[in-house]
Amino acid sequence: MRVRGYFTASCNSLTVMSFRLLLLLPAGLPVHSQGDSQSDNKVMDNITVRQGETVFLSCSQGDLVTHSAWLNRSSIMYAGVDKWSVDPRVSLVTLNQDEFTIKIENVDMTDEGQYICAVQTRSRATTTSVHVIVQVPPKITSLSKDVVVNEGSNVSLICAASGKPDPTVSWKVITPAAQVLTTEDEYLEIPSISRQRAGTYECTAVNDVATDVQTVELTVNYAPSLSEGKDVGVTLGQQGVLQCEADAVPAAAFEWYRDDRRVVNSFDGIEIEDSGALSQLTFFNVSEGDYGNYTCVAINELGSANASIVLFEVIEPTSSTLLQGPGAVQDGNSASRAAHTSTCLLILLALQLLLKF
């Protein structure tokens, strides 16, 4: 039994070697037969296929074919109808006196290279070679994580991509304004960044096959700045609201002061409400003691800013003041003064007339 197994293995090895000698020699050396001998070597145009697709490899047959095979890198894939390749993606499509076609499904980069169709007839050997080029869609392989920096810092973003052909990388600012920043390499440098350059940055990798897009969030921190405070006039006993608006990243915390004393929600008749960038100090029933100068302070980890706002009294008009107009009689004393003045004028005129006579 051992002798028989050894003999069988030896026969298989010799068969493989025979096929390779028979089918590989025509690619470089002529094969001689007893009659006329000649060898034809043909080169087909390159086949370009995208990664994941199926490629068909086909060559012409002829009359009186004794052997035919498809090879890749000196490995036999198919010898006639017999499959020698262990790759499940490789299969036979057609084999007749006209053509010999196989296919490779789900093509990958490892499938790129030269393929040879070797055909042996009784009189000559022919080989047809074709080079398969596998194109790979771009893939962003290295991208900066979301970045948080302080205003004035230097920023460097990286976007590396692979693919075949080599992809072109470009950057675009999605917010606040769309601006294409084409780079010659994988780095985007932003010196001394300002708050206006914060936003979403989009990296795009493009080649002839496809496009890959990913984004990076760039946050720029800066100290608070306050909008100019507007003084507020309120009638005694009415509701008054002081507003303070801050621009800051990260968002500012607010504090209110009256002179050097901090104003808090626990004070009677007062409420402080913060909502995002806005803080409101509300007086529900303004009293004489509420009028005065208030200071709003906005604070974050990078600094602070303050603004002064005055709550002042507005005198509510009465019915008597609404009826007054230019030349109107104000009260009884005003009428007496007017009558007295008229009398004095009459006396003066009478004296002037008497002096003339």
C-alpha positions in Angstrom: 0.0 0.0 0.0 2.8 2.4 0.8 4.5 1.6 -2.5 1.3 2.2 -4.4 0.7 5.6 -2.6 4.2 6.7 -3.3 3.9 5.7 -7.0 0.6 7.6 -7.2 2.1 10.8 -5.7 5.1 10.6 -8.0 2.8 10.3 -11.0 0.9 13.3 -9.9 4.0 15.3 -9.5 5.3 14.3 -12.9 2.0 15.3 -14.4 2.2 18.7 -12.9 5.8 19.2 -14.1 4.8 18.0 -17.6 2.0 20.5 -17.8 4.2 23.3 -16.7 7.0 22.4 -19.1 4.6 22.0 -21.9 2.6 25.2 -21.3 5.4 27.5 -20.0 8.0 26.9 -22.6 6.0 28.5 -25.4 6.1 31.8 -23.6 9.9 32.0 -24.0 11.2 29.2 -26.1 10.0 27.5 -29.3 8.5 24.0 -29.1 9.7 21.6 -31.7 7.7 18.9 -33.3 8.6 16.3 -35.9 7.0 18.3 -38.7 7.0 22.0 -39.2 7.7 23.9 -36.0 6.8 27.5 -35.1 5.6 29.4 -32.0 3.2 32.4 -31.8 3.3 34.8 -28.9 0.5 37.4 -28.8 0.0 40.3 -26.3 -3.5 41.6 -25.8 -4.4 45.1 -24.5 -4.5 45.6 -20.8 -7.7 44.8 -19.0 -8.6 47.4 -16.3 -11.1 46.3 -13.7 -12.3 47.8 -10.5 -11.8 46.1 -7.1 -14.8 43.9 -6.3 -15.9 43.4 -10.0 -15.5 40.3 -12.2 -12.9 40.0 -14.9 -13.2 37.6 -17.9 -10.1 36.2 -19.5 -10.5 34.8 -23.0 -8.3 33.5 -25.8 -8.9 32.0 -29.2 -8.6 28.3 -29.7 -8.1 26.5 -33.0 -8.4 23.2 -34.8 -6.4 20.2 -33.6 -5.8 21.6 -30.1 -4.1 19.0 -27.9 -3.6 21.0 -24.7 -4.7 24.4 -23.4 -4.3 26.2 -20.1 -4.6 29.5 -18.3 -1.7 30.5 -16.1 -1.0 33.2 -13.6 2.6 33.8 -12.3 3.7 30.3 -13.3 0.7 28.7 -11.6 -1.8 26.8 -13.7 -5.4 28.0 -13.1 -7.1 25.7 -15.6 -5.8 23.0 -17.8 -8.6 22.3 -20.2 -11.7 21.6 -18.2 -9.7 20.6 -15.2 -9.5 23.3 -12.5 -6.1 23.5 -10.8 -6.6 26.7 -8.9 -7.9 26.3 -5.3 -9.4 29.8 -5.4 -13.2 29.5 -5.3 -13.5 32.8 -7.2 -12.0 31.3 -10.3 -14.3 29.3 -12.7 -14.5 28.1 -16.2 -16.9 30.0 -18.6 -16.3 28.5 -22.0 -14.0 25.9 -23.6 -14.6 24.9 -27.2 -12.7 25.1 -30.5 -13.4 28.8 -30.7 -12.5 30.2 -27.3 -11.2 29.4 -23.9 -12.7 31.7 -21.2 -12.4 31.8 -17.5 -13.5 34.4 -14.9 -12.3 35.7 -11.6 -15.0 37.2 -9.3 -14.6 39.8 -6.6 -11.2 40.9 -8.0 -8.7 42.2 -5.5 -5.3 43.9 -5.7 -3.6 40.4 -5.4 -5.2 39.5 -8.7 -3.3 42.2 -10.6 -0.6 41.0 -13.0 0.1 39.0 -16.1 -2.1 36.1 -17.3 -1.1 33.7 -20.0 -3.3 31.5 -22.2 -1.2 28.6 -23.6 -2.5 26.5 -26.5 -0.7 23.5 -28.0 -1.7 22.0 -31.3 -0.1 19.1 -33.2 2.1 21.5 -35.1 2.8 24.5 -32.9 2.3 26.2 -29.6 0.8 29.7 -29.1 0.6 31.9 -26.1 -1.6 34.9 -25.5 -0.7 37.2 -22.6 -2.8 39.9 -21.0 -2.0 42.2 -18.1 -4.9 42.8 -15.6 -4.9 46.2 -13.8 -7.0 46.5 -10.7 -8.3 49.9 -9.8 -9.1 50.5 -6.1 -11.5 53.2 -4.9 -10.0 55.8 -2.6 -10.2 55.3 1.2 -9.3 57.8 3.8 -7.0 55.8 6.1 -5.8 58.5 8.5 -7.8 61.6 9.5 -7.3 64.1 12.4 -9.8 63.7 15.2 -12.0 66.6 16.2 -9.8 69.5 17.3 -10.3 72.0 20.1 -7.7 74.9 20.2 -7.4 78.4 21.7 -7.6 81.3 19.4 -4.2 82.2 18.0 -2.9 78.7 18.0 -1.4 76.9 15.0 -3.5 74.1 13.6 -2.4 71.1 11.5 -5.0 68.7 10.0 -4.0 65.5 8.3 -6.0 63.5 5.8 -4.2 60.5 4.2 -5.9 58.3 1.6 -5.0 55.2 -0.4 -6.3 54.0 -3.7 -5.4 53.2 -7.3 -4.8 55.5 -9.1 -3.5 57.6 -6.3 -6.3 59.8 -5.0 -6.2 63.6 -4.9 -7.0 65.1 -1.5 -8.7 68.4 -1.0 -10.1 70.3 2.0 -13.3 72.3 2.2 -14.7 74.5 5.0 -18.4 73.5 5.3 -19.2 76.1 7.9 -19.3 79.0 8.3 -18.4 79.6 4.6 -17.7 77.1 1.8 -14.1 77.6 0.7 -12.1 75.0 -1.2 -8.5 74.6 0.1 -6.6 72.4 -2.3 -3.5 70.9 -0.8 -0.5 69.3 -2.5 -0.1 66.8 0.3 -2.1 65.3 3.1 -1.7 68.2 5.5 -3.7 71.4 6.0 -1.9 74.1 8.0 -3.8 77.0 9.6 -1.4 79.4 11.3 -2.6 81.7 14.2 -6.2 80.5 13.9 -9.1 83.0 14.5 -12.6 82.3 15.8 -13.9 82.9 12.3 -12.0 79.8 11.0 -13.9 77.5 13.4 -16.3 75.0 11.9 -16.6 71.8 10.0 -13.8 70.8 7.7 -14.4 68.2 5.0 -11.7 66.1 3.5 -12.4 64.6 0.0 -10.3 61.9 -1.6 -11.0 61.4 -5.3 -9.6 59.1 -8.1 -11.0 57.7 -11.3 -13.0 55.1 -9.5 -14.9 56.8 -6.7 -14.9 59.4 -3.9 -14.4 59.2 -0.1 -15.5 62.0 2.2 -15.0 62.5 5.9 -15.2 65.5 8.2 -13.4 67.1 11.2 -14.9 69.5 13.7 -12.6 72.4 14.5 -13.5 74.3 17.7 -11.8 77.6 18.6 -12.0 78.8 22.2 -11.9 82.5 23.0 -12.6 84.8 26.0 -16.0 86.4 26.4 -17.0 89.7 24.8 -20.2 91.5 25.7 -22.6 93.5 23.5 -23.1 97.1 24.6 -25.6 97.2 27.4 -28.7 99.3 27.0 -30.0 101.3 30.0 -33.6 100.6 30.9 -36.2 103.1 32.1 -39.1 101.7 34.2 -42.0 103.3 36.1 -42.2 102.7 39.8 -44.1 99.5 40.6 -43.7 98.1 37.0 -41.6 95.2 35.7 -38.1 95.9 34.5 -35.7 93.6 32.6 -32.0 94.1 32.1 -30.3 92.0 29.4 -26.7 90.9 28.9 -25.4 89.0 25.8 -22.0 87.4 25.6 -20.0 85.9 22.7 -17.7 83.2 24.0 -16.4 79.6 23.5 -16.9 77.7 25.6 -20.1 79.4 26.7 -19.8 82.0 29.4 -21.3 81.9 32.9 -23.0 85.1 34.1 -22.9 87.1 37.3 -24.8 90.3 38.2 -23.7 93.0 40.7 -25.2 96.1 42.2 -22.2 98.2 43.2 -19.9 95.7 44.9 -22.7 93.4 46.0 -23.6 90.3 43.9 -27.3 90.0 42.9 -28.7 86.4 43.2 -32.0 84.7 42.7 -32.7 84.6 46.4 -33.4 88.3 46.4 -37.1 89.1 46.8 -38.8 90.2 43.6 -35.7 89.4 41.4 -35.1 86.6 39.0 -31.9 85.8 37.0 -32.3 83.5 34.0 -29.4 82.4 31.8 -30.2 80.9 28.3 -27.2 80.2 26.1 -25.4 83.5 25.3 -28.1 85.6 27.0 -28.7 86.5 30.7 -31.7 88.4 32.0 -32.1 90.2 35.3 -35.9 90.7 35.9 -37.4 93.0 38.6 -41.1 92.0 39.0 -42.1 95.1 41.0 -39.6 97.9 40.7 -39.1 99.9 43.9 -37.1 103.1 44.6 -34.3 101.0 46.0 -33.9 99.1 42.7 -32.9 102.1 40.6 -29.2 102.4 40.0 -26.2 101.0 38.2 -25.9 97.2 37.6 -22.8 95.3 36.3 -23.1 92.1 34.2 -19.9 89.9 34.2 -19.4 87.0 31.7 -16.7 84.4 32.6 -15.2 81.4 30.9 -11.8 79.6 31.3 -10.1 82.0 29.0 -11.1 85.3 30.6 -14.0 87.6 31.5 -15.8 90.8 30.4 -18.2 93.1 32.0 -20.8 95.7 31.0 -22.6 98.4 33.0 -26.4 98.9 32.7 -28.5 101.5 34.4 -32.0 101.0 35.7 -33.6 104.5 35.9 -37.0 105.8 36.9 -39.5 107.0 34.3 -42.1 109.5 35.6 -45.6 108.4 34.6 -47.5 111.4 33.1 -50.6 112.7 35.0 -53.9 113.8 33.5 -53.2 117.5 34.3 -49.8 117.4 32.5 -51.3 115.8 29.5 -53.8 118.7 29.1 -51.1 121.4 29.3 -49.9 123.0 26.1 -48.1 126.1 24.9 -49.6 129.2 26.5 -52.0 127.2 28.7 -52.9 128.6 32.2 -51.1 126.4 34.7 -53.0 127.3 38.0 -54.6 130.1 40.0 -51.4 131.8 40.9 -50.4 132.0 37.3 -53.7 133.7 36.4 -53.2 136.3 39.2 -49.7 137.1 37.9 -51.0 137.5 34.4 -53.8 139.9 35.5 -51.4 142.0 37.7 -49.0 142.4 34.7 -51.8 143.6 32.5 -52.9 146.2 35.1 -49.3 147.6 35.3 -49.1 148.0 31.6 -52.4 150.0 31.5 -51.1 152.3 34.2 -47.9 152.9 32.3 -49.7 153.7 29.1 -52.0 156.2 30.9 -49.0 158.0 32.4 -47.4 158.4 29.1 -50.5 159.9 27.6 -50.8 162.5 30.5 -47.2 163.6 30.1 -47.8 164.5 26.5 -50.4 167.0 27.5 
